[in-house]
Amino acid sequence: MRERGVAGADVIGRSKRMFREVILSIALVGLVAIGGLAVWEWVVWQFELPKALLPTPRQCVAAAIEERDALWRGALSTGAAAISGLLAAILIGSVLAMLFSQSRKIRLAFFPYVILLQTVPIVAIAPLLIIWSGYTFRTVVIVTVIVCLFPVVNGVTTGLLAIDRDTSDLFRLYGAGRLKTLKSLQIPSAVSNLVLGAKTSAGLAVIGAIVAEFFVGNGTSYDGLGTLMTGWQALTKTDALIAALFASALLGLALFGLVQLIAATLLRRWVAT
């Protein structure tokens, strides 16, 4: 009974410390944001910059309010593509990582091609994918998958291979086969690596979706944030363009937060958050 009381007190203490850290983090981030906005406003005022070159924060907020419907639709379209691409990349990347973990020859033969997807500029791949897949939502998702794939494959492969040798020998001693070892030992040990790769890919997913929309929006009425940015850039609507930029940043933060939330709830048994 006494031990339960001590354990409960420890949990409450950790919760209070985490709450204080969150409040402190929010306060510091808020102070930095206020300072940055103040400097931005002062630079525009001091150098008398035209609105087309650099609008004030207030003008950007006004543009965001005026274009709120377009920004909302764009965020939904880009968000749907980013989430779809991220989920597909996690699934495909995890399967590839499991294959790579089972054979050194497979890793040597195919891992360089995964690296190749990471090194080739996505702006060079996107026009080719449009020829093959068209000006469609599917093309945006494919580009997003390509951008997100490497961190997942690399992270999960590292986690699957980084198992303790003594534990691995114990599994072999008891006659556990490849499948049993993968399921009961390697996959649980690689969950934290999967989460880390997913966090990295969460921000990349939004970037990939927006880059794809730069191209896809040229051929259709696709209304993602990337398409809006292209249109407003052509019209020199810098205030609305900056508003779309902030919307994409918030979308990336939301996607990162979603991954963090899943790690802290559904996967907290395997992940130290």
TADANOR-V742492 format. One record per pair of residues at least 12 apart in sequence whose ideal C-beta (glycine too) atoms are under 10 Angstrom apart, sorted by the first residue. I is the first residue (numbers start at 1). J is the second residue. If there is no record, write none. Layout:
# TADANOR-V742492
<<I;J> <I;J>>
This chain:
# TADANOR-V742492
<<18;273> <36;57> <37;56> <37;57> <37;58> <37;60> <38;57> <40;54> <40;55> <40;56> <40;57> <40;60> <40;242> <41;56> <41;57> <41;58> <42;56> <43;56> <44;56> <44;57> <44;58> <44;59> <50;238> <51;63> <51;236> <51;237> <51;238> <51;239> <52;236> <52;237> <52;238> <52;239> <53;236> <53;238> <54;238> <54;239> <54;242> <55;237> <55;238> <55;239> <55;240> <55;241> <55;242> <55;243> <56;239> <57;239> <57;242> <57;246> <58;239> <59;238> <59;239> <59;240> <59;242> <59;243> <60;238> <60;239> <60;240> <60;241> <60;242> <60;243> <60;244> <60;245> <60;246> <61;239> <61;242> <61;243> <61;246> <62;239> <62;240> <62;243> <63;232> <63;237> <63;238> <63;239> <63;240> <63;241> <63;242> <63;243> <63;244> <64;239> <64;240> <64;242> <64;243> <64;244> <64;246> <64;247> <65;243> <66;237> <66;239> <66;240> <66;243> <67;228> <67;232> <67;237> <67;239> <67;240> <67;243> <67;244> <67;247> <68;243> <68;247> <70;223> <70;225> <70;227> <70;228> <70;231> <70;232> <70;240> <70;243> <70;244> <71;225> <71;228> <71;240> <71;243> <71;244> <71;246> <71;247> <71;248> <72;247> <73;223> <73;224> <73;225> <73;228> <74;210> <74;213> <74;217> <74;222> <74;223> <74;224> <74;225> <74;226> <74;227> <74;228> <74;229> <74;244> <74;247> <74;248> <74;251> <75;206> <75;224> <75;225> <75;228> <75;244> <75;247> <75;248> <75;250> <75;251> <75;254> <76;223> <76;224> <76;225> <76;251> <77;137> <77;140> <77;209> <77;213> <77;222> <77;223> <77;224> <77;225> <77;226> <77;227> <77;228> <78;140> <78;144> <78;205> <78;206> <78;209> <78;210> <78;212> <78;213> <78;222> <78;223> <78;224> <78;225> <78;226> <78;227> <78;228> <78;244> <78;247> <78;248> <78;251> <78;252> <79;205> <79;206> <79;209> <79;224> <79;225> <79;247> <79;248> <79;251> <79;252> <79;254> <79;255> <80;137> <80;140> <80;141> <80;209> <80;224> <81;137> <81;138> <81;139> <81;140> <81;141> <81;142> <81;143> <81;144> <81;205> <81;206> <81;208> <81;209> <81;210> <81;212> <81;213> <81;216> <81;222> <81;224> <81;225> <81;226> <82;140> <82;141> <82;144> <82;147> <82;148> <82;201> <82;202> <82;203> <82;204> <82;205> <82;206> <82;207> <82;208> <82;209> <82;210> <82;224> <82;225> <82;248> <82;251> <82;252> <82;254> <82;255> <83;141> <83;144> <83;202> <83;205> <83;206> <83;209> <83;251> <83;254> <83;255> <83;258> <84;137> <84;138> <84;140> <84;141> <84;142> <84;144> <84;145> <84;205> <84;209> <85;140> <85;141> <85;142> <85;143> <85;144> <85;145> <85;146> <85;147> <85;148> <85;149> <85;201> <85;204> <85;205> <85;206> <85;208> <85;209> <85;212> <86;141> <86;144> <86;145> <86;147> <86;148> <86;152> <86;198> <86;201> <86;202> <86;203> <86;204> <86;205> <86;206> <86;208> <86;209> <86;255> <86;258> <86;259> <87;141> <87;144> <87;145> <87;148> <87;198> <87;205> <88;141> <88;142> <88;144> <88;145> <88;148> <88;149> <88;205> <89;141> <89;144> <89;145> <89;146> <89;147> <89;148> <89;149> <89;150> <89;151> <89;152> <89;153> <89;197> <89;198> <89;201> <89;204> <89;205> <89;208> <90;145> <90;148> <90;149> <90;151> <90;152> <90;156> <90;194> <90;197> <90;198> <90;201> <90;259> <91;145> <91;152> <92;145> <92;148> <92;149> <92;152> <92;153> <93;114> <93;145> <93;148> <93;149> <93;150> <93;151> <93;152> <93;153> <93;154> <93;155> <93;156> <93;157> <93;194> <93;197> <93;198> <93;201> <94;152> <94;153> <94;155> <94;156> <94;157> <94;160> <94;187> <94;190> <94;194> <94;197> <94;198> <95;153> <95;156> <96;110> <96;111> <96;114> <96;149> <96;152> <96;153> <96;156> <96;157> <97;111> <97;114> <97;152> <97;153> <97;154> <97;155> <97;156> <97;157> <97;158> <97;159> <97;160> <97;161> <97;186> <97;187> <97;190> <97;193> <97;194> <97;197> <98;156> <98;157> <98;160> <98;182> <98;186> <98;187> <98;190> <99;153> <99;157> <100;114> <100;153> <100;154> <100;156> <100;157> <100;158> <100;160> <100;161> <101;156> <101;157> <101;158> <101;159> <101;160> <101;161> <101;162> <101;163> <101;178> <101;181> <101;182> <101;186> <101;187> <101;190> <102;160> <102;178> <102;179> <102;181> <102;182> <102;186> <103;178> <104;161> <107;157> <107;161> <110;153> <111;153> <111;154> <111;157> <114;149> <114;150> <114;152> <114;153> <114;154> <114;157> <115;150> <115;153> <115;154> <116;150> <117;145> <117;146> <117;147> <117;149> <117;150> <117;153> <118;146> <118;147> <118;149> <118;150> <118;151> <118;153> <118;154> <119;150> <120;146> <121;211> <122;143> <122;144> <122;146> <122;147> <122;204> <122;207> <122;208> <122;211> <122;212> <122;215> <123;143> <123;211> <123;212> <123;214> <123;215> <125;142> <125;143> <125;146> <125;147> <125;211> <125;212> <126;139> <126;140> <126;142> <126;143> <126;146> <126;208> <126;211> <126;212> <126;213> <126;214> <126;215> <126;216> <127;215> <127;218> <129;142> <129;143> <129;146> <129;212> <129;215> <129;216> <130;142> <130;143> <130;212> <130;215> <130;216> <130;218> <130;219> <133;216> <134;216> <134;219> <134;220> <135;215> <135;216> <135;217> <135;218> <135;219> <135;220> <135;221> <135;222> <136;216> <136;219> <136;220> <136;222> <137;209> <137;212> <137;213> <137;216> <137;220> <137;222> <137;224> <138;216> <139;212> <139;213> <139;215> <139;216> <139;219> <139;222> <140;208> <140;209> <140;210> <140;211> <140;212> <140;213> <140;215> <140;216> <140;217> <140;222> <140;224> <140;226> <140;227> <141;205> <141;208> <141;209> <141;212> <142;208> <142;212> <143;207> <143;208> <143;209> <143;210> <143;211> <143;212> <143;213> <143;215> <143;216> <144;201> <144;204> <144;205> <144;206> <144;207> <144;208> <144;209> <144;210> <144;211> <144;212> <145;201> <145;205> <145;208> <146;204> <146;208> <146;212> <147;201> <147;203> <147;204> <147;205> <147;206> <147;207> <147;208> <147;209> <147;211> <147;212> <148;197> <148;198> <148;200> <148;201> <148;202> <148;203> <148;204> <148;205> <148;207> <148;208> <148;209> <149;197> <149;201> <149;204> <149;208> <150;197> <150;200> <150;201> <150;204> <151;196> <151;197> <151;198> <151;199> <151;200> <151;201> <151;202> <151;203> <151;204> <152;193> <152;194> <152;196> <152;197> <152;198> <152;200> <152;201> <153;197> <154;193> <154;196> <154;197> <154;200> <155;190> <155;192> <155;193> <155;194> <155;195> <155;196> <155;197> <155;198> <155;199> <155;200> <155;201> <156;186> <156;187> <156;190> <156;191> <156;193> <156;194> <156;195> <156;196> <156;197> <156;198> <157;190> <157;193> <157;197> <158;190> <158;193> <158;196> <158;197> <159;186> <159;187> <159;188> <159;189> <159;190> <159;191> <159;192> <159;193> <159;194> <159;195> <159;196> <159;197> <160;182> <160;185> <160;186> <160;187> <160;189> <160;190> <160;193> <160;194> <161;186> <161;189> <161;190> <161;193> <162;186> <162;189> <162;190> <162;193> <163;181> <163;185> <163;186> <163;188> <163;189> <163;190> <164;185> <164;189> <167;181> <167;185> <167;189> <168;181> <168;185> <168;186> <170;185> <171;184> <171;185> <171;186> <187;270> <188;269> <188;270> <189;270> <190;270> <191;263> <191;267> <191;269> <191;270> <191;271> <192;263> <192;267> <192;270> <192;271> <192;272> <192;273> <193;271> <194;263> <194;267> <194;270> <194;271> <195;259> <195;260> <195;262> <195;263> <195;264> <195;267> <195;270> <195;271> <195;272> <195;273> <196;259> <196;263> <196;271> <197;259> <198;255> <198;256> <198;258> <198;259> <198;260> <198;262> <198;263> <199;255> <199;256> <199;257> <199;259> <199;260> <199;263> <200;256> <200;259> <201;255> <201;256> <201;259> <202;252> <202;253> <202;254> <202;255> <202;256> <202;257> <202;258> <202;259> <202;260> <203;249> <203;251> <203;252> <203;253> <203;255> <203;256> <203;259> <204;252> <204;255> <205;251> <205;252> <205;255> <205;256> <205;259> <206;225> <206;226> <206;248> <206;249> <206;250> <206;251> <206;252> <206;253> <206;254> <206;255> <206;256> <207;226> <207;248> <207;252> <208;226> <209;224> <209;225> <209;226> <209;248> <209;251> <209;252> <210;224> <210;225> <210;226> <210;227> <210;228> <210;229> <210;230> <210;244> <210;245> <210;248> <210;251> <210;252> <211;226> <212;224> <212;226> <213;225> <213;226> <213;227> <213;228> <213;229> <213;230> <214;226> <214;227> <214;229> <214;230> <214;233> <215;227> <215;230> <217;229> <217;230> <217;231> <218;230> <224;244> <224;248> <225;244> <225;245> <225;247> <225;248> <225;251> <226;244> <226;248> <227;244> <228;240> <228;241> <228;243> <228;244> <228;247> <228;248> <229;241> <229;242> <229;243> <229;244> <229;245> <229;247> <229;248> <230;244> <231;244> <232;244> <260;273> <261;273>>
